[in-house]
Amino acid sequence: MEKVIFGKTGIAVSPITLGTWGIGGAGWDEYPDDVRLDTIKAAVESGINLIDTAPAYNGGKAEQYIGKALEEIGARDDVVIVTKTGNDYIDGQYVRNGKADNIFALCERSLKNLRTDRIDILLLHWPDPGVPLEETFGAMNRLKEQGIIGHIGASNLTKEQIEEAEQCTEFEVYQPQFSMLARENEETIRWAHEKGIGVMAYGSLSGGLLTGRYRTVEKYETMDNRNRFYGRFFQEPVFSRVMQLLEVMQTIADRHDAEIAEVALNWSRQKPFIDTCIVGAQKRSRVEGNLKCLNWELTEEEMGILDAAIREKIGR
Ligand SMILES: NC(=O)c1ccc[n+]([C@@H]2O[C@H](COP(=O)([O-])OP(=O)(O)OC[C@H]3O[C@@H](n4cnc5c(N)ncnc54)[C@H](OP(=O)(O)O)[C@@H]3O)[C@@H](O)[C@H]2O)c1
């Protein structure tokens, strides 16, 4: 698989990253352990060399699956692991804590879960309003000085917070939400990319909605991410507008003998300010199917058609 240089980190990474929030298991469809492990193996075997995870993904469960899968296929050195800090999942709730002692404790736990002695890229998951960024990034700097982590960045920061972070650390990676339905971070992403910050976009499939898999509005459990995290897309009035957008995507998918999901992924990854798109999947077939997007590209005309449809139907 052709790789891209991941901004200032200089690391050559796959344009598609495996996302493991779902594999962790809370708030997503449940799959047997062996299927989850096989998904991670499928990603690595298919040439994906960037894996995204977090201690907050079911309190470290996702990290544990990664550690086990990579150990079983002896692939730790072939993979760049991105994990996060400052956020945990305790008793069914997400809990932010950016204090230095917690940053150290989470890192120790991540290393153990991932069965490794180093974390290639460590991101602040969400800022903790009760703790200055200086303290959080200061702790991350210390881990970097000790050689435990390779590169530092964050997800979910505003432009102003990134600027503040840059005063405290060598800020190299930004992980925002970005998809055909979520363009609110686009300006910050362009700005970050121009500065040489590596950009990894999450939610490229808007929690699976941009695959065409969901055709009716359903009621989900409170903590189900189709209700919680991506709930704004899975409810009316947006849901029906997304269905109209899917029709446009289907026409373009048909032209390329591709799936709708591939159109969503190519729309994101072909934006010049996106280095890699993180895609969550819990089955080998999904990973392999989604990677087919790398065999073709949207034409400039098709990008224009999609951008116009997003503006018209989604208002973005
Ligand atoms: N930094 C942050 O705050 C943050 C926030 C959100 C996400 N992330 C990262 O980004 C990753 C990706 O985002 P996400 O997982 O939230 O959402 P996503 O990638 O937009 O969508 C994942 C969903 O799409 C489904 N899916 C994937 N390929 C499919 C296909 N070909 N056909 C049908 N369904 C398909 C998956 O189903 P199955 O699970 O059933 O396979 C899953 O339900 C996460 O896993 C995580 O690593 C980071």
PDBQT file of the ligand as one rigid body, heavy atoms in Angstrom, charges set to zero:
ROOT
HETATM    1  N1  LIG A 401     -10.443  11.315  18.975  1.00  0.00    +0.000 N 
HETATM    2  C1  LIG A 401     -11.723  11.144  19.130  1.00  0.00    +0.000 C 
HETATM    3  O1  LIG A 401     -12.381  11.810  19.942  1.00  0.00    +0.000 OA
HETATM    4  C2  LIG A 401     -12.417  10.115  18.296  1.00  0.00    +0.000 A 
HETATM    5  C3  LIG A 401     -13.814  10.113  18.210  1.00  0.00    +0.000 A 
HETATM    6  C4  LIG A 401     -14.425   9.156  17.393  1.00  0.00    +0.000 A 
HETATM    7  C5  LIG A 401     -13.660   8.242  16.716  1.00  0.00    +0.000 A 
HETATM    8  N2  LIG A 401     -12.295   8.241  16.845  1.00  0.00    +0.000 N 
HETATM    9  C6  LIG A 401     -11.447   7.238  16.155  1.00  0.00    +0.000 C 
HETATM   10  O2  LIG A 401     -11.842   7.152  14.805  1.00  0.00    +0.000 OA
HETATM   11  C7  LIG A 401     -12.266   5.835  14.507  1.00  0.00    +0.000 C 
HETATM   12  C8  LIG A 401     -13.331   5.857  13.427  1.00  0.00    +0.000 C 
HETATM   13  O3  LIG A 401     -14.499   6.488  13.875  1.00  0.00    +0.000 OA
HETATM   14  P1  LIG A 401     -15.755   5.658  14.359  1.00  0.00    +0.000 P 
HETATM   15  O4  LIG A 401     -15.374   4.243  14.560  1.00  0.00    +0.000 OA
HETATM   16  O5  LIG A 401     -16.295   6.426  15.498  1.00  0.00    +0.000 OA
HETATM   17  O6  LIG A 401     -16.778   5.793  13.176  1.00  0.00    +0.000 OA
HETATM   18  P2  LIG A 401     -16.709   5.471  11.629  1.00  0.00    +0.000 P 
HETATM   19  O7  LIG A 401     -15.392   4.940  11.244  1.00  0.00    +0.000 OA
HETATM   20  O8  LIG A 401     -17.249   6.649  10.929  1.00  0.00    +0.000 OA
HETATM   21  O9  LIG A 401     -17.815   4.316  11.518  1.00  0.00    +0.000 OA
HETATM   22  C9  LIG A 401     -17.679   3.098  12.159  1.00  0.00    +0.000 C 
HETATM   23  C10 LIG A 401     -18.941   2.304  11.926  1.00  0.00    +0.000 C 
HETATM   24  O10 LIG A 401     -19.061   2.019  10.547  1.00  0.00    +0.000 OA
HETATM   25  C11 LIG A 401     -19.318   0.647  10.355  1.00  0.00    +0.000 C 
HETATM   26  N3  LIG A 401     -18.700   0.252   9.089  1.00  0.00    +0.000 N 
HETATM   27  C12 LIG A 401     -17.403   0.394   8.702  1.00  0.00    +0.000 A 
HETATM   28  N4  LIG A 401     -17.246  -0.032   7.444  1.00  0.00    +0.000 NA
HETATM   29  C13 LIG A 401     -18.450  -0.448   7.025  1.00  0.00    +0.000 A 
HETATM   30  C14 LIG A 401     -18.938  -0.992   5.803  1.00  0.00    +0.000 A 
HETATM   31  N5  LIG A 401     -18.120  -1.162   4.757  1.00  0.00    +0.000 N 
HETATM   32  N6  LIG A 401     -20.240  -1.307   5.716  1.00  0.00    +0.000 NA
HETATM   33  C15 LIG A 401     -21.075  -1.135   6.763  1.00  0.00    +0.000 A 
HETATM   34  N7  LIG A 401     -20.685  -0.637   7.937  1.00  0.00    +0.000 NA
HETATM   35  C16 LIG A 401     -19.383  -0.288   8.071  1.00  0.00    +0.000 A 
HETATM   36  C17 LIG A 401     -18.745  -0.038  11.555  1.00  0.00    +0.000 C 
HETATM   37  O11 LIG A 401     -19.454  -1.226  11.762  1.00  0.00    +0.000 OA
HETATM   38  P3  LIG A 401     -18.923  -2.468  12.605  1.00  0.00    +0.000 P 
HETATM   39  O12 LIG A 401     -18.404  -1.907  13.900  1.00  0.00    +0.000 OA
HETATM   40  O13 LIG A 401     -20.148  -3.277  12.764  1.00  0.00    +0.000 OA
HETATM   41  O14 LIG A 401     -17.863  -3.127  11.796  1.00  0.00    +0.000 OA
HETATM   42  C18 LIG A 401     -18.998   0.981  12.649  1.00  0.00    +0.000 C 
HETATM   43  O15 LIG A 401     -20.307   0.821  13.165  1.00  0.00    +0.000 OA
HETATM   44  C19 LIG A 401     -12.679   5.257  15.860  1.00  0.00    +0.000 C 
HETATM   45  O16 LIG A 401     -12.723   3.842  15.854  1.00  0.00    +0.000 OA
HETATM   46  C20 LIG A 401     -11.600   5.828  16.734  1.00  0.00    +0.000 C 
HETATM   47  O17 LIG A 401     -10.403   5.089  16.572  1.00  0.00    +0.000 OA
HETATM   48  C21 LIG A 401     -11.678   9.182  17.599  1.00  0.00    +0.000 A 
ENDROOT
TORSDOF 0
